Amino acid sequence: MEPLTWTGAVGQFLDPVAYVLAIVFAIALLAQIVLSVVTSGARVVTNPDGTLSSAGGPYDLAASAVRWIGLALLVVAILYIGIGVVGGPGAVGIVGGMAQQLLPVWIALIVTFVVSIKYKRKLGLYGKLFDSTVGMIGFALVMFWVFAGVMAGVFDWITTHDSLSQVSGMKNKGPGTPLFGAEDGEYAWYLLGGDNLARDVFSRLFKGAWVVVQIAPLATLFAFMVGITLGLPAGYYGGRLDTILSFLANLILAFPVILLFYLLVTPEIVATGIPNYMATVLFVFPLVFVAVLLNSRFYTQPSLRTPLLIVVLGVLGWIYLSLISDAGSKVAVLPEFLDLFDIPAGILVVFVSVVFVNAPTVFRIVRGLALDIKTRDYVAAAQTRGEGPWYIMLWEILPNARGPLIVDFCLRIGYTTILLGTLGFFGLGLESESPDWGTTINTGRQLIRAYVHPLLPPAISLMTLVLGLNLLADGLREESLKD
Amino acid sequence: MGLFILRRLGVMILTALCLTFLVFFLTNLYPNLEKLAKTQGNFRMSEEEVQSWLEPRGFTDPMLIKYGRWLGVVPGWVNEDEDGTVTGKCFAPNTPEDERSSFCGVIQGDWGYSLVFKDDVGGLVMTRLAATGKLMGFVLLLMVPLSLIVGVLAGMREGSGLDRSLSTFSIATTATPEYVSGVVFIALLASSKFGVSPLLAEWGWIEGKTLFSGSATKAIDDATFANFTLPVLTIALYGMGYIARMTRASMTEVMTAQYIRTARLKGVSFGNIVMKHALRNALIAPFTVIMLQIPWLLNGVVIVETLFNYKGFGWLLVQAAGNNDIELLLAVSVVSVVVVLITQLISDIGYVFLNPRIRIS
């Protein structure tokens, strides 16, 4: 069988169009940038009938050219994907093969966007996101990887081969190479080629997305819980508590992240059980947070509060205990039959160190916000009403700090993704066969001069995901400032 | 002001002490010491042999005493063998008895001995630090002017096409960590099989096989355009986006200020407003950001030095941490913590000098 080309038969007439459009687009964009410096904005012309209209200068011409050619490029891209979904690798080559494999992701994305745009006025801040182009692009990029990660990891849909199985004869083969000795029912190509252990790069890419999509948001959430639970009292009470907590936060922040990772994630340290003890401490914070949150709200109605707390804390406590207790490790408090799930030791260590690194920054942000908000009138009103300090912190201050916190949450997931990649890049934590992007980049860089195809897909994926999160945060910030 | 600096210095020393103790504690945990003994002795040591390797070298003493020895406030260990030879932490085996010093630690200026490099830690750190200083110098030289220009141009006319493209560019650079951009740069510019290098070589535009070199090992002694560009560019690009965005924010704020409007109404030309009126106030905030960005660059330095095999401070950190070279690791962490704290101090003091509206009480 012939190796696949990038765009196959369709590409023969679509490629020239795409190239020309791309070149013209680049020129128009450059012209727009240069003109926006040189010219001084739109000129206002008075019409004979007394109305005003803005005269299109060269800048406007360039701007509309950029808009229309950009749109045309988008249409071409959709054509590639659309024909690819129908025709598959036979018609559109590698791009077609990938588009076809990603069909569930496209459907999920389209459904999400159609539903969200239709009901955007009823969806609060999330709905407002769809008023901003930047925010929508960011959201699309993020959701692409979320859907792809979940579908590849949970349903095993997108991947074409097993992410660990090695096929002889496929070592370091380029993109589009037909599978050596393919049998019926097997996918006949390595769409993005094989890596140095003859595994399918395409499948590993999306399995790797699942690792990132699992760890990054959850680790960020835990870091936020820790940061909020400590930052609110530090900002609200001030005084000695604030001094001590801020000193500790600065202490961790003064540490070079990589040194910290090396100190925490080596097998020798894992053997001492320190990461497990840290997990025990850090994972208590969500429990404390929820308990205080509910108690401060409902303590006036003990008949409701007590059963509610028992149920919620019971469930959370069980999850907490099964999370931290691991049969072989130092912390094994729960007997085997009660243990809901075991987190692989490598993942737990990575998780703990990422939370540990992120929490102090969140703490500082929350503390700053609390310092600012506690001077507001509604806080004074709550104090006059006789509300307890925790009620004021969690039900008055926290909801009013949500805007900046949501934006920072998006940015921080991106940063966590980068940190996970850094850990993988130094070969720390996750096993060497793990498909996550950082580890793949690390193993790929040994052969970088000769083979770039196993290396570029994870690199570019990581970049698009983080870029998406940054754009999303930017869009959210813009929209939340409009109120 | 003097009091403020003094207090900050006190906090700095306290922080450095806490952090070094933390590093000391983690590196001196028993599994780490066991690994150390096995790598220094041999890998098939039994439990007792490990003990008998560790004990005469003072590794089994209480943590605080060991830390005190490293600091130089507790006398170093002295051991007398059965055959009468005396070994000690603070003197060579053949030193006459009356010349033996009892204290040797950081306070005495003795940073210890690296078991991996078989060399004095102080000298080792200094040479590597000089190499990284060179890298950082070039990075700052490229990053600071570029990011300020990008930020000022973007913030000068908020919402214009220039602003939007430059803002997107800065977001894209902050979203690209060093290990991604470095890998992409090597693939595109320094690979003999992929990217632009084969094309250029075919056309005869470049002499060697590749446009840039993917390894910066030689750049320590002899930095050339070909072998030093990619590492510098990789670090600079990641740090740039953040500074540019902060500069943009500060510039847009200044451009909406009353005095700028007054200047416009007076009829001052746009160029003059930007250069003479706005710029000076808009550059106060980026100063702090740049200073605080320097410790951040340290992360990038570690990644880039590993990726491009440039044997500087970051490379040393990875070697020390990977091999649990305790005294080297401690020296490395002291240096990096001091860098962080000093840049914080400078940024605070500089901010006060630059911005007369801020007073330290």
Interface residues (C-beta under 8 A of the other chain):
Chain A: L29 Q32 I33 L35 S36 V37 S40 G41 Y59 A62 A63 V66 F247 N250 L251 L253 A254 F255 P256 V257 I258 L259 Y262 L263 L264 T266 E268 I269 A271 T272 I274 G414 I418 G421 T422 F425 F426 G438 I441 G444 R445 I448 R449 A450 Y451 V452 L455 L456 A459 I460 L462 M463 V466 L467 L469 N470 L471 D474
Chain B: V11 L14 T15 C18 L19 V23 L26 T27 L29 Y30 P31 N32 E34 K35 L153 R157 S160 G161 L162 S165 I171 A172 T174 A175 T176 P177 Y179 V180 V183 V184 I186 A187 A190 S191 S192 K193 F194 G195 G214 F270 P295 L298 N299 V302 I303 T306 L307 L317 V318 A321 G322 N324 L329 V332 S333 S336 V337 V340 L341
